[in-house]
Amino acid sequence: MTTDQETATEQIEPVHPPARGPSRNMVMIAGGVGGGLVAWFFYAWLGLRRNVVDAAGESIGSGIFLLLVLSVAGATYRNRR
């Protein structure tokens, strides 16, 4: 190959399909879960009279638990396909 051919092939950029964002349902579900975790924080802090750090730990721990459950469910779903 000559240097002219090498520069010509390097200038060609691959065509990628347009990126799709998350679906509307997923945005609504994520917003609902986020709002629920914030509500749980305020309920634990103000309603149950827990320390702010304890209330935050409960809500963050609940969120991490939900992510773990979704991860296991997604892995199980993909293995069955």
C-alpha positions in Angstrom: 0.0 0.0 0.0 1.1 3.5 -0.7 0.9 6.4 1.7 -2.0 7.8 -0.4 -4.1 4.7 0.1 -3.4 4.6 3.8 -4.5 8.2 4.4 -7.6 7.6 2.3 -8.7 4.6 4.3 -8.0 6.4 7.6 -10.2 9.3 6.7 -13.3 7.1 6.3 -15.4 7.1 9.4 -17.8 4.2 10.2 -21.4 5.0 10.1 -23.1 4.4 13.4 -26.9 4.1 13.9 -28.4 7.0 15.8 -28.2 6.6 19.5 -31.5 5.9 21.2 -32.2 7.2 24.7 -34.1 5.4 27.5 -37.7 4.7 26.9 -40.4 6.8 28.5 -41.5 4.0 30.7 -38.0 3.5 32.1 -37.7 7.2 32.9 -41.0 7.1 34.7 -40.0 4.0 36.7 -36.6 5.4 37.6 -38.2 8.7 38.7 -40.8 6.8 40.8 -38.1 4.7 42.5 -35.9 7.8 43.1 -38.9 9.7 44.6 -39.8 6.7 46.7 -36.2 6.5 48.1 -36.3 10.2 48.9 -39.7 9.8 50.6 -38.3 6.9 52.6 -35.4 9.1 53.7 -37.7 11.8 55.0 -40.1 9.3 56.6 -37.2 7.6 58.5 -35.7 11.0 59.5 -38.8 12.9 60.4 -41.5 10.3 61.0 -39.4 7.7 62.8 -37.1 10.2 64.5 -33.9 8.6 63.3 -30.6 10.3 63.0 -30.0 11.9 59.5 -27.1 9.6 58.8 -29.1 6.6 59.7 -32.0 7.7 57.6 -29.7 8.3 54.6 -28.1 5.0 55.1 -31.4 3.2 55.0 -32.5 4.9 51.8 -29.1 4.4 50.1 -29.0 0.8 51.3 -32.5 0.2 49.9 -31.5 1.7 46.6 -28.5 -0.6 46.4 -30.6 -3.6 47.3 -33.0 -2.7 44.5 -30.1 -2.5 42.0 -28.9 -5.9 43.2 -32.3 -7.4 42.7 -32.6 -5.9 39.2 -29.1 -7.2 38.3 -29.9 -10.7 39.3 -33.2 -10.7 37.6 -31.7 -9.3 34.4 -28.9 -11.9 34.4 -31.5 -14.7 35.0 -33.7 -13.4 32.2 -30.7 -13.2 29.7 -29.6 -16.8 30.6 -33.1 -18.2 29.8 -33.2 -16.6 26.4 
